[in-house]
Amino acid sequence: MNQNTGKTVLILGANSDVAKQCIIQYIQKGFSVIAASRDTASLEKLVADHKLDSSKVTILYFDAVDFDSHQTFYDQLAVKPHIAVYAAGFLVDNEKALRDFKEAQQMMKVNYMGAVSILNIIAMDQSNTHLERMIGLSSLSGVRGRKSNFVYGSTKAAFTQYLAGLRQELASRKIKVNVLVIGYIRTKINEGLQLNESLIMEPDYVAKYIVNARNSFTIVPNFKWKIIYTILKILPESLVAKLP
Ligand SMILES: NC(=O)c1ccc[n+]([C@@H]2O[C@H](COP(=O)([O-])OP(=O)(O)OC[C@H]3O[C@@H](n4cnc5c(N)ncnc54)[C@H](OP(=O)(O)O)[C@@H]3O)[C@@H](O)[C@H]2O)c1
């Protein structure tokens, strides 16, 4: 167990399976955690089940798509964060997203608009002089447009580009920004999907990359996914079009 860092991390969308592992690992590293989620009961259970030091965890209600609530949510934080992590995410399959705009719109709202809404507020609070890092969980599906998942992928591509610009915006204040470009993880967002087992990562494995984020802007957990990421980036469009 590490020394108390005296630092606070705010995790938005904290009921994500990956975010829950981040809560555990940040506490092990000596952080206090503000865990913000729509499902506060599930987070109370996490604290109890893992016997986490409850003095280190503050659980708050947060809805990523209730944009009008975000300023008040932030203003009411008793301690402003040193680190902010945006983990909320929503996925419906591409066929559904193409036929039902409400579902597509929900992905845009959770994966992109909600992130921009709350992260802008956090980033623009210059009175929080100890803000040192902002981290977003994005996806390999946002690297290239592919026919199997381009609606979800486009929301993640937008989020990745937003974070790239935010990094430039905040550089003069020495605030780091990281984007996690993630492949398959065994979490509830993927329930029911047939995924290549040899490529699936566990939530605690991905969480390690998040809590240990350093200077590199783009973080791609796992060497197999790094290779896929590198190939995807350089592949000609004619070959990307042949992928699923
Ligand atoms: N799993 C993968 O293969 C994979 C791959 C690449 C990127 N990612 C990204 O990684 C992040 C974490 O996902 P995960 O894999 O840990 O899946 P997960 O367990 O399903 O987590 C997604 C979380 O987003 C939360 N969320 C959805 N709508 C929200 C809203 N309106 N307000 C607040 N929270 C909301 C959900 O909250 P509730 O629990 O309340 O429903 C859920 O806890 C997501 O951004 C996801 O897109 C995942």
PDBQT file of the ligand as one rigid body, heavy atoms in Angstrom, charges set to zero:
ROOT
HETATM    1  N1  LIG A 301     -15.362  -2.829 -23.076  1.00  0.00    +0.000 N 
HETATM    2  C1  LIG A 301     -14.730  -2.560 -24.204  1.00  0.00    +0.000 C 
HETATM    3  O1  LIG A 301     -14.428  -3.464 -25.018  1.00  0.00    +0.000 OA
HETATM    4  C2  LIG A 301     -14.324  -1.138 -24.515  1.00  0.00    +0.000 A 
HETATM    5  C3  LIG A 301     -13.485  -0.913 -25.608  1.00  0.00    +0.000 A 
HETATM    6  C4  LIG A 301     -13.088   0.385 -25.906  1.00  0.00    +0.000 A 
HETATM    7  C5  LIG A 301     -13.536   1.432 -25.124  1.00  0.00    +0.000 A 
HETATM    8  N2  LIG A 301     -14.370   1.200 -24.069  1.00  0.00    +0.000 N 
HETATM    9  C6  LIG A 301     -14.833   2.330 -23.290  1.00  0.00    +0.000 C 
HETATM   10  O2  LIG A 301     -14.411   2.190 -21.957  1.00  0.00    +0.000 OA
HETATM   11  C7  LIG A 301     -15.310   2.919 -21.122  1.00  0.00    +0.000 C 
HETATM   12  C8  LIG A 301     -15.713   2.045 -19.942  1.00  0.00    +0.000 C 
HETATM   13  O3  LIG A 301     -16.564   1.006 -20.421  1.00  0.00    +0.000 OA
HETATM   14  P1  LIG A 301     -16.575  -0.453 -19.824  1.00  0.00    +0.000 P 
HETATM   15  O4  LIG A 301     -15.899  -1.324 -20.822  1.00  0.00    +0.000 OA
HETATM   16  O5  LIG A 301     -16.076  -0.443 -18.426  1.00  0.00    +0.000 OA
HETATM   17  O6  LIG A 301     -18.104  -0.828 -19.900  1.00  0.00    +0.000 OA
HETATM   18  P2  LIG A 301     -19.259  -0.658 -18.812  1.00  0.00    +0.000 P 
HETATM   19  O7  LIG A 301     -18.963  -1.434 -17.598  1.00  0.00    +0.000 OA
HETATM   20  O8  LIG A 301     -20.538  -0.961 -19.522  1.00  0.00    +0.000 OA
HETATM   21  O9  LIG A 301     -19.170   0.877 -18.452  1.00  0.00    +0.000 OA
HETATM   22  C9  LIG A 301     -19.832   1.884 -19.146  1.00  0.00    +0.000 C 
HETATM   23  C10 LIG A 301     -20.387   2.800 -18.078  1.00  0.00    +0.000 C 
HETATM   24  O10 LIG A 301     -20.893   3.988 -18.670  1.00  0.00    +0.000 OA
HETATM   25  C11 LIG A 301     -21.924   4.394 -17.831  1.00  0.00    +0.000 C 
HETATM   26  N3  LIG A 301     -22.870   5.307 -18.438  1.00  0.00    +0.000 N 
HETATM   27  C12 LIG A 301     -23.638   5.108 -19.539  1.00  0.00    +0.000 A 
HETATM   28  N4  LIG A 301     -24.453   6.157 -19.702  1.00  0.00    +0.000 NA
HETATM   29  C13 LIG A 301     -24.184   7.026 -18.689  1.00  0.00    +0.000 A 
HETATM   30  C14 LIG A 301     -24.713   8.271 -18.307  1.00  0.00    +0.000 A 
HETATM   31  N5  LIG A 301     -25.696   8.856 -18.992  1.00  0.00    +0.000 N 
HETATM   32  N6  LIG A 301     -24.211   8.873 -17.203  1.00  0.00    +0.000 NA
HETATM   33  C15 LIG A 301     -23.223   8.295 -16.492  1.00  0.00    +0.000 A 
HETATM   34  N7  LIG A 301     -22.690   7.096 -16.791  1.00  0.00    +0.000 NA
HETATM   35  C16 LIG A 301     -23.185   6.478 -17.882  1.00  0.00    +0.000 A 
HETATM   36  C17 LIG A 301     -22.664   3.125 -17.455  1.00  0.00    +0.000 C 
HETATM   37  O11 LIG A 301     -23.366   3.406 -16.281  1.00  0.00    +0.000 OA
HETATM   38  P3  LIG A 301     -24.453   2.428 -15.625  1.00  0.00    +0.000 P 
HETATM   39  O12 LIG A 301     -23.649   1.383 -14.949  1.00  0.00    +0.000 OA
HETATM   40  O13 LIG A 301     -25.200   3.316 -14.707  1.00  0.00    +0.000 OA
HETATM   41  O14 LIG A 301     -25.289   1.900 -16.763  1.00  0.00    +0.000 OA
HETATM   42  C18 LIG A 301     -21.533   2.149 -17.294  1.00  0.00    +0.000 C 
HETATM   43  O15 LIG A 301     -21.151   2.009 -15.965  1.00  0.00    +0.000 OA
HETATM   44  C19 LIG A 301     -16.472   3.355 -22.008  1.00  0.00    +0.000 C 
HETATM   45  O16 LIG A 301     -16.297   4.687 -22.397  1.00  0.00    +0.000 OA
HETATM   46  C20 LIG A 301     -16.349   2.453 -23.206  1.00  0.00    +0.000 C 
HETATM   47  O17 LIG A 301     -16.907   3.033 -24.373  1.00  0.00    +0.000 OA
HETATM   48  C21 LIG A 301     -14.760  -0.064 -23.737  1.00  0.00    +0.000 A 
ENDROOT
TORSDOF 0
